[in-house]
């Protein structure tokens, strides 16, 4: 499958990569943004690609094996301050964070990110973090109240209480271990949605993935760290895909501007145009926000 990086032209325009600068892609994924940045820096400067999913790093590593100025690191973007210290790098001239799932994760991860494929309910990006509960452990052991809170808070799902109640009822009969089983439970809890286009399981799956991986906490962490890791004149770009993420980014950027630590590059978020949405329907909810540090 062709991997289509979201808002690629807009990200590159904002970052304006120049030879000799230091760029970080904190969400390497399939490498779309990374390739464009590396190409424009013409082998001069430094590039650091980070991903929580080791498979993403393994797939991209052969492309850059001969490039001495490219470093790939297994980790989470919240760990960028620690990684920079460990690698003894300068501060960052350009940062990109694309908070969406890659095509590989949706299509063939085997971890249950998509409700369109029948896979085990795992949803962890990094399976090495054994202390993190899998989605199956969450749906089969958390209380009805806790499940309601997760689905409502992280999925903004108005039928959260009904879904949680149905999950608890079903697991009394048999454990819910696959995406297909969970989808059936959700569909039995959610009434017909009329003209609403999204699948009834969309928001609940989003909520479980966010909770399992601590995604909002990780985003909050890196946003707070930006003044410490960004170079003067450095550009940071964040692509979000739902309102919870975008709200965090918007508020953090506003605080940086009020503190006179940075200026917004675009006052309003940049969204994909009709041609990109037609070619990559998953991009339709993407929002790009960008900021330049003083």
VEXSE-657263 format. One line per 5 residues: number of its first residue (from 1); their letters; for each residue x, y, z of C-alpha. Coordinates in nm, 2 decimals. Example, Ala and Ser with C-alpha at 12.3 -4.5 7.8 and 13.67 -1.06 7.14 Angstrom:
2
1 = AS = 1.23/-0.45/0.78; 1.37/-0.11/0.71;
***
This chain:
294
1 = XXXXX = 0.00/0.00/0.00; 0.12/0.35/-0.08; 0.19/0.56/0.24; 0.06/0.91/0.20; 0.20/1.16/0.45;
6 = XXXXX = -0.07/1.40/0.56; -0.02/1.77/0.47; 0.33/1.70/0.35; 0.37/2.02/0.13; 0.24/2.24/0.41;
11 = XXXXX = 0.47/2.08/0.67; 0.78/2.12/0.45; 0.68/2.48/0.37; 0.65/2.57/0.74; 0.97/2.38/0.84;
16 = XXXXX = 1.17/2.52/0.54; 1.45/2.26/0.58; 1.80/2.39/0.51; 2.13/2.21/0.49; 2.31/2.21/0.82;
21 = XXXXX = 2.01/2.23/1.04; 1.89/1.97/1.29; 1.55/1.81/1.23; 1.35/1.57/1.44; 1.05/1.36/1.33;
26 = XXXXX = 0.90/1.24/1.66; 0.65/1.01/1.48; 0.85/0.85/1.20; 0.58/0.61/1.09; 0.62/0.52/0.72;
31 = XXXXX = 0.88/0.79/0.68; 0.69/1.03/0.44; 0.78/1.35/0.62; 1.13/1.22/0.70; 1.21/1.15/0.33;
36 = XXXXX = 1.11/1.50/0.23; 1.32/1.66/0.51; 1.63/1.45/0.44; 1.61/1.52/0.07; 1.60/1.90/0.13;
41 = XXXXX = 1.89/1.91/0.37; 2.11/1.74/0.10; 2.30/1.52/0.34; 2.42/1.81/0.56; 2.31/1.87/0.91;
46 = XXXXX = 2.14/1.60/1.13; 1.81/1.41/1.13; 1.66/1.21/1.41; 1.37/0.98/1.35; 1.18/0.85/1.65;
51 = XXXXX = 0.90/0.59/1.67; 0.74/0.39/1.94; 0.67/0.11/1.70; 0.99/-0.09/1.63; 0.84/-0.22/1.30;
56 = XXXXX = 0.83/0.13/1.16; 1.20/0.18/1.24; 1.29/-0.16/1.09; 1.11/-0.08/0.77; 1.28/0.26/0.73;
61 = XXXXX = 1.63/0.17/0.84; 1.75/0.02/0.51; 1.67/0.35/0.33; 1.90/0.55/0.54; 2.17/0.29/0.64;
66 = XXXXX = 2.43/0.47/0.43; 2.36/0.81/0.57; 2.58/0.91/0.85; 2.38/1.21/0.95; 2.06/1.01/1.01;
71 = XXXXX = 1.98/0.86/1.35; 1.68/0.63/1.42; 1.57/0.58/1.78; 1.31/0.36/1.94; 1.11/0.56/2.18;
76 = XXXXX = 0.82/0.80/2.24; 0.82/1.16/2.14; 0.76/1.25/2.50; 1.11/1.13/2.56; 1.27/1.38/2.32;
81 = XXXXX = 1.45/1.58/2.59; 1.61/1.26/2.73; 1.71/1.14/2.38; 1.87/1.47/2.29; 2.08/1.45/2.61;
86 = XXXXX = 2.18/1.09/2.55; 2.27/1.16/2.18; 2.44/1.49/2.27; 2.27/1.67/1.99; 2.22/2.05/1.95;
91 = XXXXX = 1.87/2.20/2.00; 1.61/2.14/1.73; 1.57/2.36/1.43; 1.26/2.18/1.30; 1.02/1.93/1.46;
96 = XXXXX = 0.73/1.74/1.32; 0.48/1.54/1.52; 0.21/1.36/1.31; -0.02/1.22/1.57; -0.22/0.99/1.33;
101 = XXXXX = -0.19/0.62/1.29; 0.02/0.50/0.99; -0.14/0.28/0.72; 0.06/-0.02/0.84; -0.08/0.02/1.19;
106 = XXXXX = -0.44/0.03/1.06; -0.41/-0.23/0.78; -0.18/-0.50/0.92; -0.05/-0.44/1.26; -0.21/-0.74/1.42;
111 = XXXXX = -0.28/-0.53/1.73; -0.64/-0.44/1.68; -0.61/-0.07/1.60; -0.88/-0.09/1.33; -1.24/-0.20/1.38;
116 = XXXXX = -1.24/-0.30/1.01; -1.01/-0.60/1.06; -1.05/-0.89/1.30; -0.74/-0.89/1.52; -0.65/-0.94/1.88;
121 = XXXXX = -0.74/-0.65/2.11; -0.40/-0.52/2.20; -0.37/-0.16/2.08; -0.02/-0.10/2.23; 0.22/0.08/2.00;
126 = XXXXX = 0.51/-0.06/2.20; 0.46/-0.42/2.31; 0.78/-0.41/2.52; 0.60/-0.20/2.78; 0.45/-0.49/2.96;
131 = XXXXX = 0.32/-0.26/3.24; 0.07/-0.11/3.00; -0.26/-0.29/2.99; -0.38/-0.42/2.65; -0.72/-0.31/2.52;
136 = XXXXX = -0.85/-0.66/2.60; -0.74/-0.63/2.96; -0.92/-0.29/2.98; -1.25/-0.41/2.84; -1.24/-0.74/3.04;
141 = XXXXX = -1.14/-0.61/3.38; -1.22/-0.24/3.43; -1.54/-0.15/3.61; -1.85/-0.03/3.41; -1.79/0.32/3.56;
146 = XXXXX = -1.42/0.32/3.45; -1.51/0.21/3.10; -1.77/0.48/3.08; -1.52/0.74/3.18; -1.26/0.62/2.93;
151 = XXXXX = -1.50/0.60/2.64; -1.66/0.94/2.71; -1.34/1.13/2.80; -1.11/1.00/2.52; -1.37/0.93/2.26;
156 = XXXXX = -1.62/1.20/2.33; -1.88/0.93/2.28; -2.23/1.02/2.39; -2.33/0.66/2.42; -2.04/0.57/2.64;
161 = XXXXX = -2.25/0.45/2.93; -2.46/0.22/2.71; -2.14/0.08/2.55; -1.98/0.02/2.89; -2.29/-0.15/3.02;
166 = XXXXX = -2.31/-0.38/2.71; -1.93/-0.47/2.75; -1.98/-0.57/3.11; -2.29/-0.78/3.02; -2.11/-0.96/2.74;
171 = XXXXX = -1.79/-1.03/2.93; -2.00/-1.21/3.20; -2.08/-1.47/2.93; -1.74/-1.47/2.75; -1.42/-1.27/2.74;
176 = XXXXX = -1.40/-1.01/2.46; -1.06/-1.08/2.29; -1.09/-0.96/1.93; -1.19/-0.64/1.75; -1.47/-0.82/1.58;
181 = XXXXX = -1.62/-0.93/1.92; -1.59/-0.57/2.05; -1.75/-0.42/1.74; -2.05/-0.65/1.78; -2.09/-0.54/2.14;
186 = XXXXX = -2.07/-0.17/2.05; -2.31/-0.20/1.76; -2.56/-0.36/1.99; -2.53/-0.06/2.23; -2.55/0.22/1.98;
191 = XXXXX = -2.88/0.31/1.81; -2.90/0.39/1.44; -2.71/0.71/1.37; -2.91/0.83/1.07; -2.69/1.02/0.83;
196 = XXXXX = -2.38/1.02/1.05; -2.09/0.89/0.83; -1.86/0.74/1.09; -1.88/0.38/1.20; -2.04/0.33/1.54;
201 = XXXXX = -1.72/0.18/1.68; -1.50/0.47/1.58; -1.50/0.68/1.89; -1.48/0.38/2.14; -1.18/0.24/1.95;
206 = XXXXX = -1.02/0.58/1.95; -1.08/0.61/2.33; -0.93/0.27/2.41; -0.62/0.34/2.19; -0.56/0.68/2.35;
211 = XXXXX = -0.60/0.53/2.70; -0.39/0.23/2.65; -0.10/0.43/2.51; -0.13/0.74/2.73; -0.14/0.95/2.42;
216 = XXXXX = -0.27/1.27/2.57; -0.03/1.26/2.86; 0.26/1.21/2.61; 0.15/1.50/2.40; 0.11/1.73/2.71;
221 = XXXXX = 0.47/1.63/2.81; 0.64/1.72/2.48; 0.44/2.04/2.45; 0.57/2.15/2.79; 0.92/2.06/2.69;
226 = XXXXX = 0.93/2.25/2.36; 1.09/2.57/2.50; 1.38/2.36/2.64; 1.45/2.16/2.32; 1.39/2.41/2.04;
231 = XXXXX = 1.66/2.64/1.90; 1.60/3.01/1.86; 1.41/3.04/1.53; 1.32/2.67/1.55; 0.99/2.56/1.39;
236 = XXXXX = 0.76/2.30/1.55; 0.47/2.15/1.37; 0.20/1.92/1.51; -0.07/1.74/1.30; -0.36/1.63/1.51;
241 = XXXXX = -0.66/1.42/1.41; -0.92/1.48/1.68; -1.04/1.76/1.90; -0.88/1.64/2.22; -0.53/1.66/2.06;
246 = XXXXX = -0.59/1.98/1.88; -0.72/2.15/2.19; -0.40/2.06/2.38; -0.18/2.19/2.10; -0.39/2.51/2.05;
251 = XXXXX = -0.38/2.59/2.42; -0.01/2.51/2.46; 0.09/2.73/2.16; -0.13/3.01/2.29; 0.05/3.00/2.63;
256 = XXXXX = 0.39/3.01/2.45; 0.29/3.32/2.25; 0.15/3.50/2.56; 0.48/3.42/2.74; 0.66/3.58/2.44;
261 = XXXXX = 0.86/3.26/2.39; 0.73/3.20/2.04; 0.51/3.33/1.75; 0.24/3.14/1.56; 0.33/3.07/1.20;
266 = XXXXX = -0.03/3.03/1.11; -0.30/3.19/1.32; -0.55/2.92/1.22; -0.48/2.55/1.17; -0.41/2.43/0.82;
271 = XXXXX = -0.64/2.15/0.69; -0.61/1.93/0.38; -0.78/2.05/0.06; -1.02/1.85/-0.14; -0.75/1.69/-0.37;
276 = XXXXX = -0.56/1.55/-0.06; -0.88/1.43/0.10; -0.99/1.25/-0.22; -0.65/1.08/-0.25; -0.62/1.00/0.13;
281 = XXXXX = -0.97/1.01/0.30; -0.81/0.95/0.64; -0.66/1.30/0.62; -1.00/1.47/0.63; -0.98/1.54/1.01;
286 = XXXXX = -0.62/1.65/1.01; -0.52/1.99/1.15; -0.17/2.13/1.13; -0.05/2.39/1.38; 0.29/2.55/1.36;
291 = XXXX = 0.50/2.78/1.59; 0.84/2.95/1.57; 1.05/3.00/1.88; 1.22/3.32/1.98;
***
